[in-house]
Each structure stands twice: as structure tokens, then as C-alpha cells.
């Protein structure tokens, strides 16, 4: 039997790591092909993307890489993470750190 000490452990098990939250964020706007996801996520290799997608398939996505109804429930968490990240960047800028946010929204990928 799997045990968690805190609820956030279960959350991080599904969406933890650098790439999964980005993938979920992009899938919030609709179904994407693997190539569309790779194009939209700077710095991710095809191997890592496929590995992350397979892990998400077990939890919250379908094979065609759209979010299930259950997966969409992560939207609140992802939105909070995005908002906190933007606020964090703004605070760091105000403190004089040379940091910028390149995009407010994930890029739209044309078919």
C-alpha cells in the first residue's frame, strides 16, 4: 500500500519535475501532437518528452495527448504555479536581478 505523509506528495508524483507541468499547461489549450509539444517546449529532447508523456498517460492524459477530465482538474494547480512564477520574477526584477519573462502565454502551434 502506497502511503503519503502530505497531499502534495501525491500531486508531485503526477506533475512533479520540470517538464510535466509545462506539458499539462500546453495541453490545457487542446490536443497536441508530440512534435507540437516538442516545438513549444524549449530545451526538451524528444526522448525526455516521450518519457514524460508516457508517465502522464498512466495518470491524466490520453494517448493522443490531450487531458482527460481528471487531468483538467490540475488546471487550478498549474494556474497557481504560473501566477506564483510570474510574481516571483517580478519581485526578483524589483530587487535588481537581471531576469525576464519571455512569454505570458504558451505559444500557439499551428497545424
N, C-alpha and C positions, 0 to 999 in steps of 0.2 A: 504494500500500500504506500503510495506516494504521500509525503507529508510536507506541509509548508508551515513556516513559522509566521509569515506575514502574507497577506493577499498579493502584495506587489511581486512576490516571488513567482507566483503563477502567471502574472502579467508579463514579467520579464522573460519567463521561459518561452512565451509565444512571440513577443515582439521585441525582445532584447537584442542588443547588438547594434552596430552602426547601420546596417542595410535594411533590416526588416521594416522599421518604422518608415523609412523613405519609400520602400516598395508599397506599403499599405497606403501611404499618403497619395502616391500616384494612382493607385487603383481606386481611390475614392471617386475619381472623376470618370471611371468606367473601365471596361475591359481593355486590356493591353496585350500585345504580343511581346514575346521575350525581347525581340530586337528593339521595340519601342521603349521598353523599360531600360534596357542597357544604354540606349541613346540618351535617355533622360537622367540617368544617374552617373554623374562624372566620377570616374575612378574605380568603378566596379568591373571586375573581369567577368567574362561570360561564365566561367566555371563557378565563381562565387555566386553570381546571380542565380544560376540554376540550382545550386545547393540551397540557397536561401528560399527560393520558390518551392522546392521540394519540402523543406521543413514547414513552410506556411501551408502547403497543401494538406498536411496532416492536421492542421488546426483550423484555419479560417479561410482558405481560398480554394477555388476550383482549378482544374487543370488548365482551362483557358485563361487563367489569371485575372479573374475578377473576384471581388469579395463576396463571400456568402452572406446571408442575412445576419448570421452570427458575427462574421468578420466586420460588418459595418458597425457593430456595437463598439468597436475600438476607436471609432471616429472621435468621440469625446476625449479620449486619452491622447490621441495624435494631435488634435487641435490644441489641447493644453500644452503639450510638449513644444509645438510650433510657436505658440504665443510666448511661452517662457523663454524659448531660444531667442526670439526677436527682442524681448525685454532685456535679456542678458547682453545681447550685442549692443543695444542702446546704452545700457549702464556702462559697459566697457568702453564705448566710444566717448561717453561723457567724462570718463576717468583718464582719457587721453590715449587709450590703446588704438593702434592702427589696425582697425578691423572693419570690414564692410559686409553687408548682406547683399549678395549679388541679385537675388530674385525674391520677390514677395510670394509668388505663386510658382508651383512646378510648371515647367514649360509644356505647352500644348504640343502634342505629337500628331502630325498629320498622317493620314493613312495612304 
